[in-house]
Amino acid sequence: MNKTLILVVEDDAPIRNLITTTLKTHDYKYIIANDGENAIMEASSHNPDIVLLDLGLPDIDGVEVIKRIRSWSNMPIIVISARSEDSDKIEALDAGADDYLTKPFSVEELLARLRVTQRRLAIINASSTANEAIFTNGHLKIDFAAGCAYLDDEELHLTPIEYKLLCLMAKNIGKVLTHTYITQKIWGSSWENDVTSLRVFMATLRKKLESKPDSPQYIQTHIGVGYRMMKVE
């Protein structure tokens, strides 16, 4: 039995049944909430490993649920919503969601998003348990204590901003980081020129990190939203 406990927050019965049947078939444990208030109560009482959250709930908006959970917990939240506009995705991600899946979705994509989130959880847990100062992802290695990064055991010559970007992405591996979140963390502001600078720095970082910049292996662009560091085997 998969030890991962998932809170499913969905008021649409057919979609909820599809999700729970999928989870059951793949040996996930799950609990259900049909509205926002119950979702917050279940999250606080059961402390699930992952939350699958619909935004269009009957009592309070899903974005408000994210904000309230984020006030006391960093548990991964994957939004599953029919809202497909970039503005909706950005609002949810900026509120603290870790990922965003648009309805209609395939069972395979849902399972893939869950696996990515589980890998990220495992990395975080392993790092906190061992209190390691070394991050590895495929051929990439970051020595946080020394302030150095390596690719194929060769040191990457990064500017301070490029290094800060790389560390931020690495510490949030598997999570989509919005332009606003990244610029706030790097520059402490989120003006239009900060986003423009971010694109420039990300492009130069990719040239140093990716052997094929047109087919990136480590950093994935979510157009109009932000960036995500992918787990590389």
N, C-alpha and C positions, 0 to 999 in steps of 0.2 A: 504494500500500500504506500502510495506517495505521501510523504509526511507534510507536504505543503498544504496549508489551509487557505482557502480562497473565499472571500466574501463577495457574493454576487448581488449587486444592487441593480435591479431591473423590475419595472412595474408591468412590462408587456409580457404576458404569460407565454406566448409562443417562443419569443426570443429567449426568455428566461429558461424555458424547458430545453431549448437547443443548447444553451450554454451549459446547463447542469448535466444534461445527458452526455455531452462531450467530456466534461470533467470526470463524470462517473466512469465513462468508458476508458479513460486514461488514468484511472486510479487516483485522481485528486480528491481530497476532502474539501467539502464546501459547506457554507451556510448562506442563507438567503435573507435579503431585506427588500421589501417592496416600495419603500419610500425613503426619503432623506433622513428623517428623524430616527427611524429604526436602523438605518445604515450606520449612523454615528454611534448609536447605542451598542450595536453588534460589534463595531470596530473597537470600541473602548472596552467591552466586556470579554471579547474573545481574542483580541490582538492578532488578527489574521496575518498571514505572510504577504498576501497580495489582495488588493481590492479591484474588482471589475465593476466599473461605475457608469451607469447611464446618466446623461445630463438632464434629460427631460422627465423629471420625477414629479409626482402629483402634488407634493407639499412644498418642498424648497428646491431651488435649482441645484443641479449637481456641482456647479462651480462653488457654491456656498458650502456644500458638503466637503469638498476638497479643502477649502480654507479652514474649516473647523477641525478637520482631522489633522491638518498640518500644524495647527496651534499646539498640538501635543505629541504628534507622532510623525516619523519619516517612513512609515510603511508604504511600499510601492503601490501606486494607484494607476491603473490602466483604464482610460476612458473608452467606452464603447458607445458611440452616439451617431444619430442620423445627421447631426449638424456637420456639414462638410466644408464650410467656409474657413479660410485661413484665419480670419479674425476669431472664430470660435475656438479653433485649435490653440491659437496663441493665448487666448484668455484662460483656457483650462490648464495649459502647460505653465503659464506664468503664475497661476494660483497654486501650483505645486504638483500637478499630475506628472507621471513619469513617462507616459506613452499615450497615444491617441489612435484608436481604431475606428474607422468610419463604417457605419452600416450602409448597405448590406456587406457582410464580411464572410470569408470562408472559414470553415473549421480549422483548416491547415494554418491559416494566418494567425488565428487566435492562439493556437497551440505554439506556434513559432514565437509570438510575442511573450507568452508565458515562459518559454524556455530561456529567452534572452533575459527576462527579468530574474529568473531563478539563478542564472549564471552570475548576474550582477550581484545578487544577494550573497551567493557563495563566495565571491571575491571579497566583498565587504566584510563578511563574517570571518573569513580566513585572515584577512589583513588585521582586523581588530583583535582577533584571538592571538595572533602571533606578534602583533605590534610591529609588523614589518615596515621597513623604510624603502623596500624595493618593490616596484610595480612591474609586472611582465605581461605582455599581450602579444602572442606570436613572437616575432623577432624584435619587437620593441621592448626596451627596458628603461625604466626611469628610476634613478637613485635620488630619492627626495632629499635625503640627508646631505648628499654631496652637491645637489643641484645640477645633476647631469642627466642626459638622456642618450641612449645608445640604440642603434639599429644594426642588426647582424654583428653585434659586439664592436661596432665602430661608433665613436662619439659623434653625435649630431651637433653641429655648430649652430645653435639657436640664439636669436636675440632674446632679451629678457621678456618681451611681450609674447613671442612665440613659445617660450618655455612655460610661461604662466598659462597660456591657452592649452598647451599640451597637458599640463598637470590638471587643469580644471576638467578637461574632457576625460582624462584617465580616472579621476576620482569619482566621475559620474558615468562610468562605462555602461553602455546599453541604454542610457537615458537621453531623450531628446532635450537639448538645452536651447532655449529660445534666444534670439538676438538680444532681447532685453536683459535676460538673466546673465548672459555672458558679458555684455558690455558693462553692466552694473558691477559684476565681480572683478573685471579687469580694469575698468577706468573709473568706476564709481558713479557713472552717469549713463544715460541712454538717449543721447541726441542722435539726429540723423547722421551727422558726420562720424559719430562713434560706430554706427552700424557700417558705414562705408569703410572706415578704417579696419573694422573686424574682417570684412570680406577680403581686404588686401592682405592682412596678416595671415588669414586662414589659407589664402592662395600660396603665400610664400612658405608657410609651414608644410603644406601638402607637397610642394616641390621637393622638400628635404625628406619627407616621410614616406611618400608614395613612389614606388618604382614606376607606376603607370598612373599619373595624375588624372587622366581621363576616365580611369576605371579604379577609383580609390578603394583601398582595402581596409584602411583604418578609420577614416573620418567620412561619414556619410552626410550629404547635404539634404535638408528637408526644405525645399524651395519655399521662400516666403515665411518660414517658421524659425529654422535654426540649424543646429548640427548635432550629430551623435557619433561617439566613438563606438565602433563595432567590436565585438569579441572575435579575435582571430585565433584559430586553433593552432 
